[in-house]
C-alpha cells in the first residue's frame, strides 16, 4: 500500500496487491494448478501497472478479479488450441 501513498502507482494496483491472496485462489480454481495461477496473477498485475485503468471503477477488487478471470480464460483457450494442434 505504500506505493499508493506515494502517488506513483494507481490505486487499482494497490488494491490488487492487497488482495493478491484472494486473486491467487480465484486463478487457482480456474487453472487447476498453483504455478499456472501464479503466472496469471503476475501477468494481471503487470497489465494493471502498465495500462491506463478505466475511469470510474467503483469496485476495484471486483475489477481486479475480472482481469484475472479473463486472463485465466485466455490461457485455457490457448492451452486448448495448442493441444488441438498437437493431436
Gaussian input, Z-matrix of N, CA and C with variables (Angstrom, degrees):
# hf/3-21g

backbone

0 1
 N
 C     1     B1
 C     2     B2     1     A1
 N     3     B3     2     A2     1     D1
 C     4     B4     3     A3     2     D2
 C     5     B5     4     A4     3     D3
 N     6     B6     5     A5     4     D4
 C     7     B7     6     A6     5     D5
 C     8     B8     7     A7     6     D6
 N     9     B9     8     A8     7     D7
 C    10    B10     9     A9     8     D8
 C    11    B11    10    A10     9     D9
 N    12    B12    11    A11    10    D10
 C    13    B13    12    A12    11    D11
 C    14    B14    13    A13    12    D12
 N    15    B15    14    A14    13    D13
 C    16    B16    15    A15    14    D14
 C    17    B17    16    A16    15    D15
 N    18    B18    17    A17    16    D16
 C    19    B19    18    A18    17    D17
 C    20    B20    19    A19    18    D18
 N    21    B21    20    A20    19    D19
 C    22    B22    21    A21    20    D20
 C    23    B23    22    A22    21    D21
 N    24    B24    23    A23    22    D22
 C    25    B25    24    A24    23    D23
 C    26    B26    25    A25    24    D24
 N    27    B27    26    A26    25    D25
 C    28    B28    27    A27    26    D26
 C    29    B29    28    A28    27    D27
 N    30    B30    29    A29    28    D28
 C    31    B31    30    A30    29    D29
 C    32    B32    31    A31    30    D30
 N    33    B33    32    A32    31    D31
 C    34    B34    33    A33    32    D32
 C    35    B35    34    A34    33    D33
 N    36    B36    35    A35    34    D34
 C    37    B37    36    A36    35    D35
 C    38    B38    37    A37    36    D36
 N    39    B39    38    A38    37    D37
 C    40    B40    39    A39    38    D38
 C    41    B41    40    A40    39    D39
 N    42    B42    41    A41    40    D40
 C    43    B43    42    A42    41    D41
 C    44    B44    43    A43    42    D42
 N    45    B45    44    A44    43    D43
 C    46    B46    45    A45    44    D44
 C    47    B47    46    A46    45    D45
 N    48    B48    47    A47    46    D46
 C    49    B49    48    A48    47    D47
 C    50    B50    49    A49    48    D48
 N    51    B51    50    A50    49    D49
 C    52    B52    51    A51    50    D50
 C    53    B53    52    A52    51    D51
 N    54    B54    53    A53    52    D52
 C    55    B55    54    A54    53    D53
 C    56    B56    55    A55    54    D54
 N    57    B57    56    A56    55    D55
 C    58    B58    57    A57    56    D56
 C    59    B59    58    A58    57    D57
 N    60    B60    59    A59    58    D58
 C    61    B61    60    A60    59    D59
 C    62    B62    61    A61    60    D60
 N    63    B63    62    A62    61    D61
 C    64    B64    63    A63    62    D62
 C    65    B65    64    A64    63    D63
 N    66    B66    65    A65    64    D64
 C    67    B67    66    A66    65    D65
 C    68    B68    67    A67    66    D66
 N    69    B69    68    A68    67    D67
 C    70    B70    69    A69    68    D68
 C    71    B71    70    A70    69    D69
 N    72    B72    71    A71    70    D70
 C    73    B73    72    A72    71    D71
 C    74    B74    73    A73    72    D72
 N    75    B75    74    A74    73    D73
 C    76    B76    75    A75    74    D74
 C    77    B77    76    A76    75    D75
 N    78    B78    77    A77    76    D76
 C    79    B79    78    A78    77    D77
 C    80    B80    79    A79    78    D78
 N    81    B81    80    A80    79    D79
 C    82    B82    81    A81    80    D80
 C    83    B83    82    A82    81    D81
 N    84    B84    83    A83    82    D82
 C    85    B85    84    A84    83    D83
 C    86    B86    85    A85    84    D84
 N    87    B87    86    A86    85    D85
 C    88    B88    87    A87    86    D86
 C    89    B89    88    A88    87    D87
 N    90    B90    89    A89    88    D88
 C    91    B91    90    A90    89    D89
 C    92    B92    91    A91    90    D90
 N    93    B93    92    A92    91    D91
 C    94    B94    93    A93    92    D92
 C    95    B95    94    A94    93    D93
 N    96    B96    95    A95    94    D94
 C    97    B97    96    A96    95    D95
 C    98    B98    97    A97    96    D96
 N    99    B99    98    A98    97    D97
 C   100   B100    99    A99    98    D98
 C   101   B101   100   A100    99    D99
 N   102   B102   101   A101   100   D100
 C   103   B103   102   A102   101   D101
 C   104   B104   103   A103   102   D102
 N   105   B105   104   A104   103   D103
 C   106   B106   105   A105   104   D104
 C   107   B107   106   A106   105   D105
 N   108   B108   107   A107   106   D106
 C   109   B109   108   A108   107   D107
 C   110   B110   109   A109   108   D108
 N   111   B111   110   A110   109   D109
 C   112   B112   111   A111   110   D110
 C   113   B113   112   A112   111   D111
 N   114   B114   113   A113   112   D112
 C   115   B115   114   A114   113   D113
 C   116   B116   115   A115   114   D114
 N   117   B117   116   A116   115   D115
 C   118   B118   117   A117   116   D116
 C   119   B119   118   A118   117   D117
 N   120   B120   119   A119   118   D118
 C   121   B121   120   A120   119   D119
 C   122   B122   121   A121   120   D120
 N   123   B123   122   A122   121   D121
 C   124   B124   123   A123   122   D122
 C   125   B125   124   A124   123   D123
 N   126   B126   125   A125   124   D124
 C   127   B127   126   A126   125   D125
 C   128   B128   127   A127   126   D126
 N   129   B129   128   A128   127   D127
 C   130   B130   129   A129   128   D128
 C   131   B131   130   A130   129   D129
 N   132   B132   131   A131   130   D130
 C   133   B133   132   A132   131   D131
 C   134   B134   133   A133   132   D132
 N   135   B135   134   A134   133   D133
 C   136   B136   135   A135   134   D134
 C   137   B137   136   A136   135   D135
 N   138   B138   137   A137   136   D136
 C   139   B139   138   A138   137   D137
 C   140   B140   139   A139   138   D138
 N   141   B141   140   A140   139   D139
 C   142   B142   141   A141   140   D140
 C   143   B143   142   A142   141   D141
 N   144   B144   143   A143   142   D142
 C   145   B145   144   A144   143   D143
 C   146   B146   145   A145   144   D144
 N   147   B147   146   A146   145   D145
 C   148   B148   147   A147   146   D146
 C   149   B149   148   A148   147   D147
 N   150   B150   149   A149   148   D148
 C   151   B151   150   A150   149   D149
 C   152   B152   151   A151   150   D150
 N   153   B153   152   A152   151   D151
 C   154   B154   153   A153   152   D152
 C   155   B155   154   A154   153   D153
 N   156   B156   155   A155   154   D154
 C   157   B157   156   A156   155   D155
 C   158   B158   157   A157   156   D156
 N   159   B159   158   A158   157   D157
 C   160   B160   159   A159   158   D158
 C   161   B161   160   A160   159   D159
 N   162   B162   161   A161   160   D160
 C   163   B163   162   A162   161   D161
 C   164   B164   163   A163   162   D162
 N   165   B165   164   A164   163   D163
 C   166   B166   165   A165   164   D164
 C   167   B167   166   A166   165   D165
 N   168   B168   167   A167   166   D166
 C   169   B169   168   A168   167   D167
 C   170   B170   169   A169   168   D168
 N   171   B171   170   A170   169   D169
 C   172   B172   171   A171   170   D170
 C   173   B173   172   A172   171   D171
 N   174   B174   173   A173   172   D172
 C   175   B175   174   A174   173   D173
 C   176   B176   175   A175   174   D174
 N   177   B177   176   A176   175   D175
 C   178   B178   177   A177   176   D176
 C   179   B179   178   A178   177   D177
 N   180   B180   179   A179   178   D178
 C   181   B181   180   A180   179   D179
 C   182   B182   181   A181   180   D180
 N   183   B183   182   A182   181   D181
 C   184   B184   183   A183   182   D182
 C   185   B185   184   A184   183   D183
 N   186   B186   185   A185   184   D184
 C   187   B187   186   A186   185   D185
 C   188   B188   187   A187   186   D186
 N   189   B189   188   A188   187   D187
 C   190   B190   189   A189   188   D188
 C   191   B191   190   A190   189   D189
 N   192   B192   191   A191   190   D190
 C   193   B193   192   A192   191   D191
 C   194   B194   193   A193   192   D192
 N   195   B195   194   A194   193   D193
 C   196   B196   195   A195   194   D194
 C   197   B197   196   A196   195   D195
 N   198   B198   197   A197   196   D196
 C   199   B199   198   A198   197   D197
 C   200   B200   199   A199   198   D198
 N   201   B201   200   A200   199   D199
 C   202   B202   201   A201   200   D200
 C   203   B203   202   A202   201   D201
 N   204   B204   203   A203   202   D202
 C   205   B205   204   A204   203   D203
 C   206   B206   205   A205   204   D204
 N   207   B207   206   A206   205   D205
 C   208   B208   207   A207   206   D206
 C   209   B209   208   A208   207   D207
 N   210   B210   209   A209   208   D208
 C   211   B211   210   A210   209   D209
 C   212   B212   211   A211   210   D210
 N   213   B213   212   A212   211   D211
 C   214   B214   213   A213   212   D212
 C   215   B215   214   A214   213   D213
 N   216   B216   215   A215   214   D214
 C   217   B217   216   A216   215   D215
 C   218   B218   217   A217   216   D216
 N   219   B219   218   A218   217   D217
 C   220   B220   219   A219   218   D218
 C   221   B221   220   A220   219   D219
 N   222   B222   221   A221   220   D220
 C   223   B223   222   A222   221   D221
 C   224   B224   223   A223   222   D222
 N   225   B225   224   A224   223   D223
 C   226   B226   225   A225   224   D224
 C   227   B227   226   A226   225   D225
 N   228   B228   227   A227   226   D226
 C   229   B229   228   A228   227   D227
 C   230   B230   229   A229   228   D228
 N   231   B231   230   A230   229   D229
 C   232   B232   231   A231   230   D230
 C   233   B233   232   A232   231   D231
 N   234   B234   233   A233   232   D232
 C   235   B235   234   A234   233   D233
 C   236   B236   235   A235   234   D234
 N   237   B237   236   A236   235   D235
 C   238   B238   237   A237   236   D236
 C   239   B239   238   A238   237   D237
 N   240   B240   239   A239   238   D238
 C   241   B241   240   A240   239   D239
 C   242   B242   241   A241   240   D240
 N   243   B243   242   A242   241   D241
 C   244   B244   243   A243   242   D242
 C   245   B245   244   A244   243   D243
 N   246   B246   245   A245   244   D244
 C   247   B247   246   A246   245   D245
 C   248   B248   247   A247   246   D246
 N   249   B249   248   A248   247   D247
 C   250   B250   249   A249   248   D248
 C   251   B251   250   A250   249   D249
 N   252   B252   251   A251   250   D250
 C   253   B253   252   A252   251   D251
 C   254   B254   253   A253   252   D252
 N   255   B255   254   A254   253   D253
 C   256   B256   255   A255   254   D254
 C   257   B257   256   A256   255   D255
 N   258   B258   257   A257   256   D256
 C   259   B259   258   A258   257   D257
 C   260   B260   259   A259   258   D258

   B1=1.4419
   B2=1.5223
   B3=1.3093
   B4=1.4529
   B5=1.5154
   B6=1.3322
   B7=1.4601
   B8=1.5186
   B9=1.3235
   B10=1.4575
   B11=1.5270
   B12=1.3120
   B13=1.4536
   B14=1.5190
   B15=1.3232
   B16=1.4556
   B17=1.5208
   B18=1.3315
   B19=1.4512
   B20=1.5137
   B21=1.3313
   B22=1.4636
   B23=1.5246
   B24=1.3057
   B25=1.4496
   B26=1.5159
   B27=1.3164
   B28=1.4551
   B29=1.5316
   B30=1.3147
   B31=1.4716
   B32=1.5270
   B33=1.3234
   B34=1.4630
   B35=1.5233
   B36=1.3063
   B37=1.4616
   B38=1.5225
   B39=1.3207
   B40=1.4626
   B41=1.5239
   B42=1.3340
   B43=1.4637
   B44=1.5250
   B45=1.3107
   B46=1.4600
   B47=1.5294
   B48=1.3135
   B49=1.4621
   B50=1.5294
   B51=1.3197
   B52=1.4633
   B53=1.5244
   B54=1.3253
   B55=1.4620
   B56=1.5326
   B57=1.3115
   B58=1.4682
   B59=1.5293
   B60=1.3475
   B61=1.4743
   B62=1.5351
   B63=1.3130
   B64=1.4601
   B65=1.5272
   B66=1.3175
   B67=1.4634
   B68=1.5301
   B69=1.3256
   B70=1.4621
   B71=1.5258
   B72=1.3263
   B73=1.4682
   B74=1.5287
   B75=1.3370
   B76=1.4627
   B77=1.5300
   B78=1.3159
   B79=1.4650
   B80=1.5305
   B81=1.3115
   B82=1.4626
   B83=1.5319
   B84=1.3078
   B85=1.4698
   B86=1.5284
   B87=1.3199
   B88=1.4641
   B89=1.5199
   B90=1.3205
   B91=1.4607
   B92=1.5238
   B93=1.3392
   B94=1.4585
   B95=1.5180
   B96=1.3064
   B97=1.4672
   B98=1.5188
   B99=1.3056
   B100=1.4671
   B101=1.5254
   B102=1.3196
   B103=1.4719
   B104=1.5316
   B105=1.3255
   B106=1.4644
   B107=1.5250
   B108=1.3216
   B109=1.4618
   B110=1.5253
   B111=1.3211
   B112=1.4643
   B113=1.5200
   B114=1.3197
   B115=1.4717
   B116=1.5280
   B117=1.3273
   B118=1.4616
   B119=1.5296
   B120=1.3213
   B121=1.4665
   B122=1.5280
   B123=1.3098
   B124=1.4638
   B125=1.5234
   B126=1.3306
   B127=1.4642
   B128=1.5368
   B129=1.3166
   B130=1.4697
   B131=1.5254
   B132=1.3095
   B133=1.4626
   B134=1.5271
   B135=1.3242
   B136=1.4685
   B137=1.5272
   B138=1.3314
   B139=1.4678
   B140=1.5249
   B141=1.3191
   B142=1.4621
   B143=1.5275
   B144=1.3254
   B145=1.4651
   B146=1.5239
   B147=1.3313
   B148=1.4563
   B149=1.5226
   B150=1.3125
   B151=1.4567
   B152=1.5127
   B153=1.3054
   B154=1.4536
   B155=1.5207
   B156=1.3188
   B157=1.4623
   B158=1.5245
   B159=1.3119
   B160=1.4642
   B161=1.5258
   B162=1.2998
   B163=1.4666
   B164=1.5309
   B165=1.2958
   B166=1.4567
   B167=1.5109
   B168=1.3177
   B169=1.4651
   B170=1.5258
   B171=1.3268
   B172=1.4682
   B173=1.5141
   B174=1.3179
   B175=1.4632
   B176=1.5185
   B177=1.3256
   B178=1.4655
   B179=1.5254
   B180=1.3228
   B181=1.4646
   B182=1.5258
   B183=1.3193
   B184=1.4696
   B185=1.5265
   B186=1.3229
   B187=1.4647
   B188=1.5320
   B189=1.3229
   B190=1.4616
   B191=1.5266
   B192=1.3360
   B193=1.4584
   B194=1.5203
   B195=1.3190
   B196=1.4645
   B197=1.5307
   B198=1.3283
   B199=1.4679
   B200=1.5275
   B201=1.3226
   B202=1.4675
   B203=1.5301
   B204=1.3224
   B205=1.4630
   B206=1.5347
   B207=1.3124
   B208=1.4652
   B209=1.5272
   B210=1.3120
   B211=1.4626
   B212=1.5234
   B213=1.3313
   B214=1.4720
   B215=1.5248
   B216=1.3077
   B217=1.4596
   B218=1.5280
   B219=1.3302
   B220=1.4719
   B221=1.5284
   B222=1.3330
   B223=1.4663
   B224=1.5266
   B225=1.3370
   B226=1.4647
   B227=1.5310
   B228=1.3064
   B229=1.4722
   B230=1.5227
   B231=1.3319
   B232=1.4591
   B233=1.5329
   B234=1.3207
   B235=1.4644
   B236=1.5356
   B237=1.3345
   B238=1.4610
   B239=1.5281
   B240=1.3302
   B241=1.4660
   B242=1.5162
   B243=1.3240
   B244=1.4613
   B245=1.5091
   B246=1.3274
   B247=1.4760
   B248=1.5117
   B249=1.3191
   B250=1.4639
   B251=1.5187
   B252=1.3222
   B253=1.4644
   B254=1.5304
   B255=1.3146
   B256=1.4621
   B257=1.5300
   B258=1.3218
   B259=1.4846
   B260=1.4759
   A1=111.74
   A2=116.86
   A3=119.54
   A4=111.45
   A5=116.01
   A6=119.39
   A7=110.57
   A8=116.67
   A9=120.42
   A10=110.20
   A11=117.63
   A12=121.04
   A13=111.90
   A14=117.20
   A15=119.19
   A16=112.19
   A17=116.66
   A18=119.93
   A19=113.70
   A20=117.69
   A21=120.12
   A22=112.61
   A23=117.99
   A24=122.17
   A25=109.29
   A26=115.67
   A27=120.08
   A28=109.50
   A29=117.83
   A30=120.79
   A31=113.86
   A32=117.87
   A33=120.03
   A34=111.40
   A35=117.28
   A36=121.14
   A37=109.55
   A38=117.34
   A39=120.63
   A40=110.55
   A41=117.05
   A42=120.45
   A43=110.75
   A44=116.36
   A45=120.98
   A46=109.69
   A47=116.30
   A48=121.01
   A49=110.53
   A50=116.55
   A51=120.34
   A52=112.19
   A53=117.33
   A54=121.59
   A55=112.60
   A56=116.24
   A57=120.88
   A58=113.02
   A59=120.31
   A60=118.94
   A61=112.59
   A62=118.01
   A63=121.81
   A64=110.02
   A65=116.32
   A66=120.88
   A67=111.18
   A68=116.85
   A69=120.33
   A70=110.75
   A71=117.32
   A72=120.00
   A73=110.80
   A74=116.05
   A75=120.45
   A76=109.80
   A77=116.44
   A78=120.78
   A79=110.97
   A80=117.48
   A81=121.13
   A82=110.47
   A83=116.80
   A84=119.96
   A85=110.51
   A86=116.70
   A87=120.49
   A88=111.50
   A89=116.30
   A90=120.72
   A91=113.25
   A92=116.76
   A93=120.08
   A94=113.38
   A95=116.91
   A96=121.70
   A97=108.37
   A98=115.94
   A99=120.61
   A100=112.85
   A101=116.82
   A102=119.87
   A103=111.80
   A104=116.46
   A105=119.62
   A106=110.79
   A107=115.83
   A108=120.36
   A109=110.55
   A110=116.57
   A111=120.18
   A112=110.67
   A113=117.11
   A114=120.72
   A115=110.81
   A116=116.39
   A117=120.80
   A118=110.20
   A119=117.08
   A120=120.56
   A121=110.36
   A122=116.88
   A123=120.69
   A124=110.62
   A125=116.75
   A126=120.94
   A127=110.79
   A128=116.09
   A129=120.36
   A130=110.69
   A131=117.05
   A132=121.05
   A133=110.31
   A134=116.31
   A135=120.07
   A136=110.50
   A137=117.02
   A138=120.52
   A139=110.63
   A140=116.51
   A141=119.56
   A142=111.73
   A143=116.69
   A144=119.87
   A145=111.43
   A146=117.39
   A147=120.97
   A148=113.34
   A149=116.36
   A150=120.13
   A151=112.93
   A152=113.83
   A153=120.88
   A154=107.21
   A155=116.92
   A156=118.48
   A157=111.29
   A158=115.92
   A159=118.52
   A160=110.21
   A161=116.68
   A162=118.85
   A163=110.54
   A164=115.60
   A165=121.17
   A166=116.14
   A167=118.76
   A168=120.29
   A169=107.01
   A170=115.91
   A171=120.72
   A172=112.60
   A173=115.84
   A174=120.35
   A175=108.69
   A176=116.42
   A177=120.05
   A178=114.03
   A179=118.19
   A180=119.36
   A181=109.96
   A182=116.78
   A183=120.71
   A184=109.92
   A185=117.05
   A186=120.64
   A187=110.15
   A188=117.22
   A189=121.34
   A190=110.34
   A191=116.51
   A192=120.41
   A193=111.23
   A194=115.85
   A195=120.69
   A196=110.35
   A197=117.03
   A198=120.65
   A199=109.94
   A200=116.72
   A201=121.30
   A202=110.37
   A203=117.01
   A204=120.44
   A205=111.52
   A206=116.52
   A207=119.46
   A208=111.56
   A209=116.51
   A210=119.07
   A211=111.08
   A212=117.21
   A213=120.44
   A214=109.93
   A215=116.25
   A216=120.50
   A217=110.28
   A218=116.52
   A219=120.11
   A220=111.22
   A221=116.25
   A222=120.33
   A223=111.02
   A224=117.15
   A225=120.22
   A226=111.20
   A227=116.86
   A228=119.98
   A229=111.01
   A230=115.82
   A231=120.06
   A232=110.75
   A233=115.57
   A234=120.12
   A235=110.33
   A236=116.13
   A237=119.92
   A238=110.73
   A239=117.33
   A240=120.97
   A241=110.95
   A242=117.17
   A243=120.85
   A244=111.21
   A245=116.61
   A246=120.13
   A247=110.77
   A248=116.78
   A249=120.09
   A250=111.02
   A251=117.40
   A252=121.05
   A253=110.85
   A254=116.27
   A255=120.81
   A256=110.37
   A257=117.17
   A258=119.99
   A259=111.34
   D1=-14.53
   D2=178.53
   D3=-61.95
   D4=-33.32
   D5=179.35
   D6=-62.32
   D7=-37.69
   D8=178.71
   D9=-66.83
   D10=-39.77
   D11=-178.51
   D12=-67.84
   D13=-31.50
   D14=-178.92
   D15=-75.69
   D16=-16.55
   D17=179.75
   D18=85.51
   D19=-1.20
   D20=-177.53
   D21=-85.08
   D22=-14.98
   D23=-178.11
   D24=-124.73
   D25=141.32
   D26=178.32
   D27=-64.43
   D28=145.81
   D29=179.32
   D30=-55.46
   D31=-28.97
   D32=177.59
   D33=-60.35
   D34=-39.06
   D35=179.18
   D36=-67.09
   D37=-39.98
   D38=177.55
   D39=-62.38
   D40=-41.68
   D41=176.57
   D42=-64.48
   D43=-40.66
   D44=178.78
   D45=-58.77
   D46=-49.22
   D47=-178.02
   D48=-63.32
   D49=-41.40
   D50=-179.38
   D51=-65.09
   D52=-29.30
   D53=-177.15
   D54=-109.68
   D55=18.90
   D56=-177.24
   D57=-55.12
   D58=-43.17
   D59=178.80
   D60=-58.91
   D61=-39.70
   D62=177.18
   D63=-64.45
   D64=-44.81
   D65=-179.62
   D66=-64.30
   D67=-35.29
   D68=177.10
   D69=-67.18
   D70=-39.11
   D71=177.90
   D72=-64.23
   D73=-42.21
   D74=178.22
   D75=-60.74
   D76=-47.88
   D77=-179.58
   D78=-63.41
   D79=-37.42
   D80=-179.49
   D81=-65.94
   D82=-37.77
   D83=176.81
   D84=-64.21
   D85=-41.32
   D86=179.92
   D87=-69.71
   D88=-44.71
   D89=-171.34
   D90=-86.39
   D91=-26.79
   D92=-178.43
   D93=73.41
   D94=13.65
   D95=-177.50
   D96=-151.90
   D97=125.69
   D98=-175.66
   D99=-63.84
   D100=-40.88
   D101=-178.97
   D102=-67.36
   D103=-42.84
   D104=177.00
   D105=-64.57
   D106=-38.05
   D107=178.49
   D108=-62.47
   D109=-41.33
   D110=178.35
   D111=-63.24
   D112=-39.58
   D113=177.23
   D114=-61.08
   D115=-43.32
   D116=-179.27
   D117=-65.09
   D118=-43.79
   D119=-179.82
   D120=-63.65
   D121=-40.70
   D122=177.62
   D123=-63.05
   D124=-42.51
   D125=178.36
   D126=-62.93
   D127=-40.88
   D128=178.91
   D129=-63.02
   D130=-42.14
   D131=178.71
   D132=-62.43
   D133=-43.35
   D134=179.39
   D135=-62.22
   D136=-42.50
   D137=179.32
   D138=-61.08
   D139=-42.38
   D140=179.57
   D141=-66.45
   D142=-36.36
   D143=-179.33
   D144=-72.79
   D145=-33.65
   D146=-174.89
   D147=-88.51
   D148=-27.41
   D149=-174.65
   D150=-92.85
   D151=170.30
   D152=174.48
   D153=-93.45
   D154=118.62
   D155=-178.61
   D156=-66.28
   D157=147.02
   D158=179.06
   D159=-65.81
   D160=146.75
   D161=179.65
   D162=-72.29
   D163=149.58
   D164=172.48
   D165=75.07
   D166=27.74
   D167=175.57
   D168=-70.33
   D169=115.53
   D170=-176.28
   D171=-89.05
   D172=-28.48
   D173=-179.65
   D174=-125.95
   D175=85.79
   D176=-173.27
   D177=-60.24
   D178=-36.70
   D179=-179.73
   D180=-67.52
   D181=-41.23
   D182=177.46
   D183=-63.39
   D184=-39.04
   D185=178.06
   D186=-63.47
   D187=-45.29
   D188=178.72
   D189=-61.49
   D190=-40.43
   D191=177.62
   D192=-62.07
   D193=-40.26
   D194=179.52
   D195=-64.18
   D196=-41.54
   D197=177.54
   D198=-59.52
   D199=-45.65
   D200=179.53
   D201=-62.92
   D202=-45.83
   D203=-179.69
   D204=-60.49
   D205=-43.08
   D206=-179.81
   D207=-65.38
   D208=-38.66
   D209=177.17
   D210=-66.86
   D211=-37.24
   D212=176.04
   D213=-60.44
   D214=-46.65
   D215=179.57
   D216=-60.45
   D217=-43.35
   D218=178.06
   D219=-59.33
   D220=-45.56
   D221=-179.55
   D222=-64.23
   D223=-42.01
   D224=179.76
   D225=-65.26
   D226=-39.52
   D227=177.51
   D228=-64.61
   D229=-42.64
   D230=178.74
   D231=-62.25
   D232=-42.67
   D233=179.94
   D234=-63.36
   D235=-41.54
   D236=178.48
   D237=-63.84
   D238=-42.33
   D239=178.23
   D240=-62.41
   D241=-41.42
   D242=179.10
   D243=-63.44
   D244=-40.49
   D245=178.61
   D246=-64.09
   D247=-39.02
   D248=-179.82
   D249=-66.42
   D250=-34.09
   D251=178.68
   D252=-69.22
   D253=-35.37
   D254=-177.34
   D255=-73.46
   D256=-36.89
   D257=-175.60
   D258=-93.77

